[in-house]
């Protein structure tokens, strides 16, 4: 996921919403046509929960086709299941952005990176 993000510069919500229908491994492109985010749903003034929602990008310019480097195409070709979300949890739900950020920080710490 991080390599794909480095190669494309996708926004976090765009990356987490990618599904295999957006990927064209023959042409070496991906299309951005949706985004995912977490929102609070309020039941009343004391009760709320978080839901993950898919939405269209905010502007027309956000709908776009992005070229993929050959190294990323090669990597994506190693995936066995090319259906549904590219990056998902064990229940085939989108990854939570906070978990992705935590994992990124863990990787940086492992590499002894300090900002």
N, CA, C and O atoms as a printed pandas DataFrame, in Angstrom:
     atom_number atom_name residue_name chain_id  residue_number  x_coord  y_coord  z_coord
0              1         N          UNK        A               1    0.827   -1.182    0.000
1              2        CA          UNK        A               1    0.000    0.000    0.000
2              3         C          UNK        A               1    0.878    1.255    0.000
3              4         O          UNK        A               1    0.606    2.208   -0.730
4              5         N          UNK        A               2    1.934    1.250    0.823
5              6        CA          UNK        A               2    2.781    2.432    0.900
6              7         C          UNK        A               2    3.524    2.653   -0.416
7              8         O          UNK        A               2    3.678    3.792   -0.855
8              9         N          UNK        A               3    3.981    1.579   -1.044
9             10        CA          UNK        A               3    4.669    1.721   -2.334
10            11         C          UNK        A               3    3.733    2.297   -3.389
11            12         O          UNK        A               3    4.132    3.159   -4.173
12            13         N          UNK        A               4    2.494    1.823   -3.411
13            14        CA          UNK        A               4    1.519    2.358   -4.364
14            15         C          UNK        A               4    1.261    3.838   -4.087
15            16         O          UNK        A               4    1.129    4.632   -5.018
16            17         N          UNK        A               5    1.189    4.202   -2.833
17            18        CA          UNK        A               5    0.972    5.602   -2.479
18            19         C          UNK        A               5    2.156    6.470   -2.911
19            20         O          UNK        A               5    1.966    7.552   -3.466
20            21         N          UNK        A               6    3.369    5.996   -2.656
21            22        CA          UNK        A               6    4.557    6.744   -3.089
22            23         C          UNK        A               6    4.575    6.919   -4.601
23            24         O          UNK        A               6    4.948    7.979   -5.104
24            25         N          UNK        A               7    4.174    5.883   -5.322
25            26        CA          UNK        A               7    4.238    5.906   -6.784
26            27         C          UNK        A               7    3.155    6.777   -7.418
27            28         O          UNK        A               7    3.337    7.280   -8.527
28            29         N          UNK        A               8    2.030    6.960   -6.723
29            30        CA          UNK        A               8    0.892    7.659   -7.341
30            31         C          UNK        A               8    0.550    8.983   -6.689
31            32         O          UNK        A               8   -0.035    9.852   -7.336
32            33         N          UNK        A               9    0.899    9.159   -5.432
33            34        CA          UNK        A               9    0.540   10.380   -4.723
34            35         C          UNK        A               9   -0.933   10.484   -4.388
35            36         O          UNK        A               9   -1.445   11.583   -4.176
36            37         N          UNK        A              10   -1.622    9.353   -4.336
37            38        CA          UNK        A              10   -3.048    9.386   -4.002
38            39         C          UNK        A              10   -3.271    9.907   -2.593
39            40         O          UNK        A              10   -2.432    9.741   -1.708
40            41         N          UNK        A              11   -4.403   10.532   -2.408
41            42        CA          UNK        A              11   -4.818   10.947   -1.069
42            43         C          UNK        A              11   -5.191    9.697   -0.273
43            44         O          UNK        A              11   -5.526    8.657   -0.838
44            45         N          UNK        A              12   -5.124    9.825    1.037
45            46        CA          UNK        A              12   -5.386    8.681    1.904
46            47         C          UNK        A              12   -6.740    8.012    1.601
47            48         O          UNK        A              12   -6.803    6.795    1.432
48            49         N          UNK        A              13   -7.803    8.793    1.533
49            50        CA          UNK        A              13   -9.135    8.239    1.274
50            51         C          UNK        A              13   -9.253    7.592   -0.095
51            52         O          UNK        A              13   -9.972    6.607   -0.259
52            53         N          UNK        A              14   -8.546    8.145   -1.083
53            54        CA          UNK        A              14   -8.552    7.560   -2.435
54            55         C          UNK        A              14   -7.853    6.209   -2.431
55            56         O          UNK        A              14   -8.331    5.251   -3.038
56            57         N          UNK        A              15   -6.732    6.139   -1.749
57            58        CA          UNK        A              15   -5.956    4.906   -1.667
58            59         C          UNK        A              15   -6.755    3.804   -0.978
59            60         O          UNK        A              15   -6.782    2.664   -1.440
60            61         N          UNK        A              16   -7.404    4.152    0.127
61            62        CA          UNK        A              16   -8.152    3.149    0.898
62            63         C          UNK        A              16   -9.432    2.715    0.197
63            64         O          UNK        A              16   -9.982    1.662    0.520
64            65         N          UNK        A              17   -9.916    3.507   -0.755
65            66        CA          UNK        A              17  -11.143    3.162   -1.482
66            67         C          UNK        A              17  -10.862    2.394   -2.779
67            68         O          UNK        A              17  -11.798    1.957   -3.448
68            69         N          UNK        A              18   -9.597    2.227   -3.139
69            70        CA          UNK        A              18   -9.273    1.560   -4.404
70            71         C          UNK        A              18   -9.772    0.126   -4.431
71            72         O          UNK        A              18   -9.559   -0.639   -3.491
72            73         N          UNK        A              19  -10.424   -0.219   -5.496
73            74        CA          UNK        A              19  -10.771   -1.620   -5.704
74            75         C          UNK        A              19  -10.207   -2.071   -7.055
75            76         O          UNK        A              19   -9.735   -1.261   -7.853
76            77         N          UNK        A              20  -10.270   -3.362   -7.282
77            78        CA          UNK        A              20   -9.655   -3.920   -8.488
78            79         C          UNK        A              20  -10.323   -3.435   -9.762
79            80         O          UNK        A              20   -9.703   -3.467  -10.825
80            81         N          UNK        A              21  -11.568   -2.988   -9.688
81            82        CA          UNK        A              21  -12.234   -2.436  -10.877
82            83         C          UNK        A              21  -11.553   -1.148  -11.343
83            84         O          UNK        A              21  -11.709   -0.744  -12.495
84            85         N          UNK        A              22  -10.803   -0.507  -10.453
85            86        CA          UNK        A              22  -10.113    0.752  -10.771
86            87         C          UNK        A              22   -8.732    0.523  -11.394
87            88         O          UNK        A              22   -8.114    1.464  -11.893
88            89         N          UNK        A              23   -8.257   -0.700  -11.366
89            90        CA          UNK        A              23   -6.899   -1.018  -11.809
90            91         C          UNK        A              23   -6.941   -1.664  -13.192
91            92         O          UNK        A              23   -7.692   -2.612  -13.421
92            93         N          UNK        A              24   -6.132   -1.142  -14.106
93            94        CA          UNK        A              24   -5.960   -1.746  -15.429
94            95         C          UNK        A              24   -4.489   -2.126  -15.566
95            96         O          UNK        A              24   -3.654   -1.294  -15.919
96            97         N          UNK        A              25   -4.184   -3.384  -15.286
97            98        CA          UNK        A              25   -2.798   -3.835  -15.309
98            99         C          UNK        A              25   -2.244   -3.911  -16.727
99           100         O          UNK        A              25   -1.029   -3.836  -16.910
100          101         N          UNK        A              26   -3.099   -4.058  -17.731
101          102        CA          UNK        A              26   -2.647   -4.092  -19.129
102          103         C          UNK        A              26   -2.181   -2.700  -19.558
103          104         O          UNK        A              26   -1.099   -2.548  -20.126
104          105         N          UNK        A              27   -2.991   -1.701  -19.287
105          106        CA          UNK        A              27   -2.636   -0.318  -19.652
106          107         C          UNK        A              27   -1.681    0.328  -18.644
107          108         O          UNK        A              27   -1.039    1.335  -18.942
108          109         N          UNK        A              28   -1.595   -0.265  -17.448
109          110        CA          UNK        A              28   -0.722    0.277  -16.414
110          111         C          UNK        A              28   -1.266    1.550  -15.804
111          112         O          UNK        A              28   -0.533    2.515  -15.589
112          113         N          UNK        A              29   -2.578    1.543  -15.524
113          114        CA          UNK        A              29   -3.209    2.731  -14.951
114          115         C          UNK        A              29   -4.161    2.352  -13.826
115          116         O          UNK        A              29   -4.573    1.200  -13.688
116          117         N          UNK        A              30   -4.492    3.349  -13.038
117          118        CA          UNK        A              30   -5.593    3.203  -12.089
118          119         C          UNK        A              30   -6.453    4.448  -12.211
119          120         O          UNK        A              30   -5.955    5.528  -12.529
120          121         N          UNK        A              31   -7.738    4.296  -11.960
121          122        CA          UNK        A              31   -8.636    5.451  -12.033
122          123         C          UNK        A              31   -9.148    5.770  -10.629
123          124         O          UNK        A              31   -9.504    4.885   -9.851
124          125         N          UNK        A              32   -9.168    7.047  -10.346
125          126        CA          UNK        A              32   -9.674    7.536   -9.060
126          127         C          UNK        A              32  -11.109    7.981   -9.295
127          128         O          UNK        A              32  -11.370    8.926  -10.039
128          129         N          UNK        A              33  -12.032    7.283   -8.648
129          130        CA          UNK        A              33  -13.439    7.631   -8.820
130          131         C          UNK        A              33  -14.232    7.610   -7.520
131          132         O          UNK        A              33  -15.434    7.873   -7.507
132          133         N          UNK        A              34  -13.530    7.289   -6.412
133          134        CA          UNK        A              34  -14.210    7.335   -5.118
134          135         C          UNK        A              34  -13.176    7.502   -4.008
135          136         O          UNK        A              34  -11.970    7.365   -4.213
136          137         N          UNK        A              35  -13.696    7.797   -2.850
137          138        CA          UNK        A              35  -12.882    8.010   -1.664
138          139         C          UNK        A              35  -13.626    7.408   -0.479
139          140         O          UNK        A              35  -14.833    7.174   -0.543
140          141         N          UNK        A              36  -12.910    7.166    0.579
141          142        CA          UNK        A              36  -13.537    6.603    1.775
142          143         C          UNK        A              36  -13.133    7.471    2.965
143          144         O          UNK        A              36  -12.020    7.994    3.024
144          145         N          UNK        A              37  -14.058    7.609    3.907
145          146        CA          UNK        A              37  -13.734    8.321    5.140
146          147         C          UNK        A              37  -14.634    7.807    6.257
147          148         O          UNK        A              37  -15.646    7.146    6.021
148          149         N          UNK        A              38  -14.230    8.136    7.477
149          150        CA          UNK        A              38  -15.012    7.758    8.646
150          151         C          UNK        A              38  -15.756    8.984    9.149
151          152         O          UNK        A              38  -15.200   10.080    9.229
152          153         N          UNK        A              39  -17.016    8.779    9.484
153          154        CA          UNK        A              39  -17.854    9.869    9.979
154          155         C          UNK        A              39  -18.586    9.401   11.238
155          156         O          UNK        A              39  -18.860    8.215   11.420
156          157         N          UNK        A              40  -18.888   10.366   12.090
157          158        CA          UNK        A              40  -19.713   10.071   13.255
158          159         C          UNK        A              40  -21.176   10.087   12.846
159          160         O          UNK        A              40  -21.623   10.967   12.111
160          161         N          UNK        A              41  -21.907    9.105   13.333
161          162        CA          UNK        A              41  -23.357    9.058   13.170
162          163         C          UNK        A              41  -23.945    9.204   14.570
163          164         O          UNK        A              41  -23.672    8.400   15.462
164          165         N          UNK        A              42  -24.755   10.243   14.743
165          166        CA          UNK        A              42  -25.336   10.531   16.050
166          167         C          UNK        A              42  -26.744    9.937   16.133
167          168         O          UNK        A              42  -27.585   10.162   15.263
168          169         N          UNK        A              43  -26.976    9.176   17.199
169          170        CA          UNK        A              43  -28.302    8.612   17.453
170          171         C          UNK        A              43  -29.134    9.595   18.257
171          172         O          UNK        A              43  -30.326    9.774   18.008
172          173         N          UNK        A              44  -28.498   10.217   19.206
173          174        CA          UNK        A              44  -29.091   11.280   20.008
174          175         C          UNK        A              44  -27.925   12.087   20.563
175          176         O          UNK        A              44  -26.785   11.867   20.155
176          177         N          UNK        A              45  -28.174   12.997   21.466
177          178        CA          UNK        A              45  -27.091   13.871   21.926
178          179         C          UNK        A              45  -26.041   13.152   22.770
179          180         O          UNK        A              45  -24.962   13.696   23.006
180          181         N          UNK        A              46  -26.348   11.928   23.231
181          182        CA          UNK        A              46  -25.402   11.175   24.062
182          183         C          UNK        A              46  -24.816    9.937   23.389
183          184         O          UNK        A              46  -23.878    9.332   23.907
184          185         N          UNK        A              47  -25.355    9.569   22.261
185          186        CA          UNK        A              47  -24.943    8.316   21.636
186          187         C          UNK        A              47  -24.513    8.546   20.191
187          188         O          UNK        A              47  -25.224    9.169   19.404
188          189         N          UNK        A              48  -23.344    8.032   19.868
189          190        CA          UNK        A              48  -22.849    8.132   18.502
190          191         C          UNK        A              48  -21.978    6.917   18.193
191          192         O          UNK        A              48  -21.508    6.227   19.098
192          193         N          UNK        A              49  -21.774    6.672   16.919
193          194        CA          UNK        A              49  -20.831    5.637   16.499
194          195         C          UNK        A              49  -20.162    6.096   15.199
195          196         O          UNK        A              49  -20.619    7.038   14.550
196          197         N          UNK        A              50  -19.100    5.430   14.841
197          198        CA          UNK        A              50  -18.369    5.778   13.624
198          199         C          UNK        A              50  -18.762    4.825   12.514
199          200         O          UNK        A              50  -18.825    3.613   12.720
200          201         N          UNK        A              51  -19.026    5.369   11.341
201          202        CA          UNK        A              51  -19.289    4.567   10.141
202          203         C          UNK        A              51  -18.292    4.945    9.063
203          204         O          UNK        A              51  -17.864    6.095    8.968
204          205         N          UNK        A              52  -17.930    3.968    8.257
205          206        CA          UNK        A              52  -17.071    4.200    7.103
206          207         C          UNK        A              52  -17.972    4.380    5.900
207          208         O          UNK        A              52  -18.840    3.547    5.639
208          209         N          UNK        A              53  -17.769    5.474    5.159
209          210        CA          UNK        A              53  -18.598    5.731    3.983
210          211         C          UNK        A              53  -17.724    5.927    2.748
211          212         O          UNK        A              53  -16.612    6.447    2.827
212          213         N          UNK        A              54  -18.248    5.506    1.630
213          214        CA          UNK        A              54  -17.628    5.762    0.338
214          215         C          UNK        A              54  -18.339    6.958   -0.272
215          216         O          UNK        A              54  -19.556    7.099   -0.155
216          217         N          UNK        A              55  -17.572    7.806   -0.916
217          218        CA          UNK        A              55  -18.146    8.982   -1.571
218          219         C          UNK        A              55  -17.370    9.267   -2.845
219          220         O          UNK        A              55  -16.269    8.755   -3.050
220          221         N          UNK        A              56  -17.961   10.090   -3.693
221          222        CA          UNK        A              56  -17.253   10.515   -4.892
222          223         C          UNK        A              56  -16.255   11.599   -4.506
223          224         O          UNK        A              56  -16.434   12.270   -3.489
224          225         N          UNK        A              57  -15.210   11.775   -5.303
225          226        CA          UNK        A              57  -14.259   12.853   -5.003
226          227         C          UNK        A              57  -14.954   14.214   -4.958
227          228         O          UNK        A              57  -16.024   14.401   -5.539
228          229         N          UNK        A              58  -14.326   15.157   -4.258
229          230        CA          UNK        A              58  -14.946   16.459   -4.006
230          231         C          UNK        A              58  -15.067   17.338   -5.253
231          232         O          UNK        A              58  -16.024   18.101   -5.383
232          233         N          UNK        A              59  -14.104   17.232   -6.164
233          234        CA          UNK        A              59  -14.132   18.091   -7.353
234          235         C          UNK        A              59  -14.030   17.239   -8.612
235          236         O          UNK        A              59  -13.625   16.078   -8.551
236          237         N          UNK        A              60  -14.394   17.812   -9.741
237          238        CA          UNK        A              60  -14.285   17.099  -11.015
238          239         C          UNK        A              60  -12.833   16.761  -11.336
239          240         O          UNK        A              60  -12.553   15.717  -11.926
240          241         N          UNK        A              61  -11.903   17.646  -10.945
241          242        CA          UNK        A              61  -10.490   17.377  -11.208
242          243         C          UNK        A              61   -9.947   16.211  -10.392
243          244         O          UNK        A              61   -8.900   15.654  -10.723
244          245         N          UNK        A              62  -10.649   15.842   -9.335
245          246        CA          UNK        A              62  -10.213   14.711   -8.519
246          247         C          UNK        A              62  -10.479   13.373   -9.206
247          248         O          UNK        A              62   -9.826   12.378   -8.894
248          249         N          UNK        A              63  -11.434   13.340  -10.141
249          250        CA          UNK        A              63  -11.641   12.155  -10.961
250          251         C          UNK        A              63  -10.502   12.142  -11.966
251          252         O          UNK        A              63  -10.382   13.061  -12.776
252          253         N          UNK        A              64   -9.650   11.095  -11.926
253          254        CA          UNK        A              64   -8.505   11.090  -12.815
254          255         C          UNK        A              64   -7.978    9.677  -13.032
255          256         O          UNK        A              64   -8.311    8.739  -12.307
256          257         N          UNK        A              65   -7.147    9.566  -14.052
257          258        CA          UNK        A              65   -6.440    8.327  -14.342
258          259         C          UNK        A              65   -4.965    8.567  -14.070
259          260         O          UNK        A              65   -4.395    9.566  -14.508
260          261         N          UNK        A              66   -4.352    7.640  -13.342
261          262        CA          UNK        A              66   -2.967    7.777  -12.913
262          263         C          UNK        A              66   -2.158    6.634  -13.503
263          264         O          UNK        A              66   -2.569    5.475  -13.440
264          265         N          UNK        A              67   -1.010    6.961  -14.076
265          266        CA          UNK        A              67   -0.106    5.938  -14.612
266          267         C          UNK        A              67    0.614    5.221  -13.479
267          268         O          UNK        A              67    0.958    5.818  -12.459
268          269         N          UNK        A              68    0.831    3.938  -13.683
269          270        CA          UNK        A              68    1.532    3.130  -12.691
270          271         C          UNK        A              68    2.918    2.754  -13.213
271          272         O          UNK        A              68    3.052    2.372  -14.375
272          273         N          UNK        A              69    3.939    2.856  -12.385
273          274        CA          UNK        A              69    5.265    2.398  -12.793
274          275         C          UNK        A              69    5.267    0.876  -12.985
275          276         O          UNK        A              69    4.465    0.165  -12.379
276          277         N          UNK        A              70    6.160    0.396  -13.817
277          278        CA          UNK        A              70    6.214   -1.044  -14.106
278          279         C          UNK        A              70    6.466   -1.863  -12.838
279          280         O          UNK        A              70    5.968   -2.983  -12.724
280          281         N          UNK        A              71    7.229   -1.324  -11.884
281          282        CA          UNK        A              71    7.487   -2.062  -10.641
282          283         C          UNK        A              71    6.203   -2.280   -9.839
283          284         O          UNK        A              71    6.038   -3.319   -9.199
284          285         N          UNK        A              72    5.304   -1.310   -9.873
285          286        CA          UNK        A              72    4.025   -1.439   -9.160
286          287         C          UNK        A              72    3.115   -2.417   -9.890
287          288         O          UNK        A              72    2.429   -3.218   -9.255
288          289         N          UNK        A              73    3.103   -2.358  -11.212
289          290        CA          UNK        A              73    2.300   -3.311  -11.998
290          291         C          UNK        A              73    2.762   -4.736  -11.692
291          292         O          UNK        A              73    1.942   -5.630  -11.482
292          293         N          UNK        A              74    4.063   -4.936  -11.670
293          294        CA          UNK        A              74    4.624   -6.262  -11.364
294          295         C          UNK        A              74    4.183   -6.712   -9.970
295          296         O          UNK        A              74    3.797   -7.865   -9.777
296          297         N          UNK        A              75    4.243   -5.806   -9.011
297          298        CA          UNK        A              75    3.824   -6.116   -7.646
298          299         C          UNK        A              75    2.340   -6.459   -7.581
299          300         O          UNK        A              75    1.962   -7.444   -6.946
300          301         N          UNK        A              76    1.492   -5.660   -8.230
301          302        CA          UNK        A              76    0.048   -5.916   -8.220
302          303         C          UNK        A              76   -0.294   -7.242   -8.903
303          304         O          UNK        A              76   -1.271   -7.892   -8.532
304          305         N          UNK        A              77    0.485   -7.639   -9.878
305          306        CA          UNK        A              77    0.255   -8.915  -10.551
306          307         C          UNK        A              77    0.495  -10.108   -9.643
307          308         O          UNK        A              77    0.048  -11.212   -9.956
308          309         N          UNK        A              78    1.192   -9.917   -8.518
309          310        CA          UNK        A              78    1.439  -11.027   -7.594
310          311         C          UNK        A              78    0.253  -11.308   -6.683
311          312         O          UNK        A              78    0.208  -12.352   -6.032
312          313         N          UNK        A              79   -0.721  -10.379   -6.627
313          314        CA          UNK        A              79   -1.906  -10.589   -5.799
314          315         C          UNK        A              79   -2.717  -11.745   -6.368
315          316         O          UNK        A              79   -2.934  -11.816   -7.578
316          317         N          UNK        A              80   -3.166  -12.652   -5.504
317          318        CA          UNK        A              80   -3.974  -13.791   -5.950
318          319         C          UNK        A              80   -5.409  -13.377   -6.248
319          320         O          UNK        A              80   -5.936  -13.674   -7.320
320          321         N          UNK        A              81   -6.035  -12.696   -5.304
321          322        CA          UNK        A              81   -7.438  -12.329   -5.444
322          323         C          UNK        A              81   -7.537  -10.906   -5.982
323          324         O          UNK        A              81   -7.199   -9.948   -5.286
324          325         N          UNK        A              82   -7.996  -10.771   -7.205
325          326        CA          UNK        A              82   -8.106   -9.451   -7.816
326          327         C          UNK        A              82   -9.574   -9.022   -7.902
327          328         O          UNK        A              82  -10.060   -8.605   -8.953
328          329         N          UNK        A              83  -10.258   -9.138   -6.769
329          330        CA          UNK        A              83  -11.658   -8.714   -6.667
330          331         C          UNK        A              83  -11.837   -7.930   -5.382
331          332         O          UNK        A              83  -11.178   -8.203   -4.379
332          333         N          UNK        A              84  -12.730   -6.957   -5.417
333          334        CA          UNK        A              84  -13.011   -6.165   -4.221
334          335         C          UNK        A              84  -11.947   -5.119   -3.962
335          336         O          UNK        A              84  -11.223   -4.709   -4.869
336          337         N          UNK        A              85  -11.864   -4.694   -2.721
337          338        CA          UNK        A              85  -10.907   -3.667   -2.319
338          339         C          UNK        A              85   -9.477   -4.183   -2.430
339          340         O          UNK        A              85   -9.205   -5.350   -2.150
340          341         N          UNK        A              86   -8.573   -3.309   -2.838
341          342        CA          UNK        A              86   -7.161   -3.673   -2.869
342          343         C          UNK        A              86   -6.634   -3.912   -1.466
343          344         O          UNK        A              86   -5.953   -4.904   -1.206
344          345         N          UNK        A              87   -6.955   -2.993   -0.567
345          346        CA          UNK        A              87   -6.439   -3.048    0.796
346          347         C          UNK        A              87   -7.627   -3.112    1.743
347          348         O          UNK        A              87   -8.432   -2.183    1.810
348          349         N          UNK        A              88   -7.728   -4.208    2.468
349          350        CA          UNK        A              88   -8.887   -4.426    3.333
350          351         C          UNK        A              88   -8.483   -5.197    4.572
351          352         O          UNK        A              88   -7.386   -5.750    4.649
352          353         N          UNK        A              89   -9.386   -5.227    5.543
353          354        CA          UNK        A              89   -9.143   -6.005    6.755
354          355         C          UNK        A              89   -9.622   -7.439    6.547
355          356         O          UNK        A              89  -10.028   -7.811    5.446
356          357         N          UNK        A              90   -9.574   -8.225    7.586
357          358        CA          UNK        A              90   -9.949   -9.644    7.488
358          359         C          UNK        A              90  -11.425   -9.849    7.140
359          360         O          UNK        A              90  -11.816  -10.944    6.733
360          361         N          UNK        A              91  -12.254   -8.800    7.296
361          362        CA          UNK        A              91  -13.674   -8.878    6.951
362          363         C          UNK        A              91  -13.981   -8.241    5.593
363          364         O          UNK        A              91  -15.140   -7.998    5.259
364          365         N          UNK        A              92  -12.936   -7.977    4.823
365          366        CA          UNK        A              92  -13.060   -7.327    3.507
366          367         C          UNK        A              92  -13.625   -5.916    3.594
367          368         O          UNK        A              92  -14.239   -5.430    2.644
368          369         N          UNK        A              93  -13.419   -5.261    4.725
369          370        CA          UNK        A              93  -13.826   -3.871    4.909
370          371         C          UNK        A              93  -12.611   -2.977    4.689
371          372         O          UNK        A              93  -11.476   -3.430    4.832
372          373         N          UNK        A              94  -12.838   -1.708    4.342
373          374        CA          UNK        A              94  -11.692   -0.818    4.136
374          375         C          UNK        A              94  -10.852   -0.691    5.401
375          376         O          UNK        A              94  -11.380   -0.706    6.513
376          377         N          UNK        A              95   -9.548   -0.568    5.221
377          378        CA          UNK        A              95   -8.672   -0.333    6.362
378          379         C          UNK        A              95   -9.011    1.007    6.988
379          380         O          UNK        A              95   -9.439    1.932    6.296
380          381         N          UNK        A              96   -8.825    1.111    8.265
381          382        CA          UNK        A              96   -9.062    2.371    8.976
382          383         C          UNK        A              96   -7.803    3.230    8.863
383          384         O          UNK        A              96   -6.689    2.743    9.052
384          385         N          UNK        A              97   -7.992    4.502    8.556
385          386        CA          UNK        A              97   -6.877    5.419    8.350
386          387         C          UNK        A              97   -5.972    5.490    9.573
387          388         O          UNK        A              97   -4.753    5.583    9.430
388          389         N          UNK        A              98   -6.542    5.448   10.762
389          390        CA          UNK        A              98   -5.719    5.532   11.973
390          391         C          UNK        A              98   -4.818    4.309   12.110
391          392         O          UNK        A              98   -3.705    4.423   12.623
392          393         N          UNK        A              99   -5.275    3.145   11.664
393          394        CA          UNK        A              99   -4.451    1.941   11.721
394          395         C          UNK        A              99   -3.318    2.003   10.699
395          396         O          UNK        A              99   -2.209    1.536   10.959
396          397         N          UNK        A             100   -3.607    2.584    9.540
397          398        CA          UNK        A             100   -2.581    2.751    8.516
398          399         C          UNK        A             100   -1.508    3.717    9.020
399          400         O          UNK        A             100   -0.315    3.465    8.853
400          401         N          UNK        A             101   -1.930    4.811    9.630
401          402        CA          UNK        A             101   -0.978    5.787   10.176
402          403         C          UNK        A             101   -0.126    5.152   11.271
403          404         O          UNK        A             101    1.077    5.402   11.342
404          405         N          UNK        A             102   -0.729    4.347   12.111
405          406        CA          UNK        A             102    0.010    3.655   13.171
406          407         C          UNK        A             102    1.065    2.736   12.561
407          408         O          UNK        A             102    2.208    2.708   13.016
408          409         N          UNK        A             103    0.682    1.995   11.545
409          410        CA          UNK        A             103    1.617    1.069   10.897
410          411         C          UNK        A             103    2.778    1.831   10.246
411          412         O          UNK        A             103    3.926    1.393   10.315
412          413         N          UNK        A             104    2.478    2.961    9.621
413          414        CA          UNK        A             104    3.513    3.777    8.997
414          415         C          UNK        A             104    4.504    4.274   10.054
415          416         O          UNK        A             104    5.715    4.241    9.840
416          417         N          UNK        A             105    3.985    4.729   11.184
417          418        CA          UNK        A             105    4.861    5.201   12.267
418          419         C          UNK        A             105    5.719    4.057   12.808
419          420         O          UNK        A             105    6.881    4.261   13.160
420          421         N          UNK        A             106    5.153    2.874   12.872
421          422        CA          UNK        A             106    5.904    1.704   13.343
422          423         C          UNK        A             106    7.050    1.388   12.379
423          424         O          UNK        A             106    8.164    1.096   12.813
424          425         N          UNK        A             107    6.782    1.444   11.096
425          426        CA          UNK        A             107    7.807    1.190   10.085
426          427         C          UNK        A             107    8.927    2.226   10.197
427          428         O          UNK        A             107   10.108    1.879   10.170
428          429         N          UNK        A             108    8.550    3.490   10.321
429          430        CA          UNK        A             108    9.553    4.544   10.434
430          431         C          UNK        A             108   10.413    4.350   11.689
431          432         O          UNK        A             108   11.628    4.545   11.651
432          433         N          UNK        A             109    9.784    3.968   12.787
433          434        CA          UNK        A             109   10.538    3.730   14.014
434          435         C          UNK        A             109   11.497    2.570   13.834
435          436         O          UNK        A             109   12.634    2.629   14.303
436          437         N          UNK        A             110   11.054    1.512   13.160
437          438        CA          UNK        A             110   11.892    0.349   12.884
438          439         C          UNK        A             110   13.118    0.735   12.047
439          440         O          UNK        A             110   14.185    0.135   12.181
440          441         N          UNK        A             111   12.954    1.729   11.194
441          442        CA          UNK        A             111   14.035    2.214   10.340
442          443         C          UNK        A             111   14.883    3.284   11.035
443          444         O          UNK        A             111   15.775    3.872   10.423
444          445         N          UNK        A             112   14.598    3.528   12.311
445          446        CA          UNK        A             112   15.291    4.563   13.083
446          447         C          UNK        A             112   15.132    5.947   12.467
447          448         O          UNK        A             112   16.045    6.770   12.547
448          449         N          UNK        A             113   13.992    6.207   11.859
449          450        CA          UNK        A             113   13.734    7.518   11.271
450          451         C          UNK        A             113   13.233    8.463   12.357
451          452         O          UNK        A             113   12.337    8.121   13.129
452          453         N          UNK        A             114   13.814    9.640   12.405
453          454        CA          UNK        A             114   13.305   10.675   13.295
454          455         C          UNK        A             114   13.105   11.952   12.489
455          456         O          UNK        A             114   13.919   12.287   11.629
456          457         N          UNK        A             115   12.039   12.647   12.767
457          458        CA          UNK        A             115   11.757   13.868   12.002
458          459         C          UNK        A             115   12.269   15.102   12.692
459          460         O          UNK        A             115   12.110   16.209   12.176
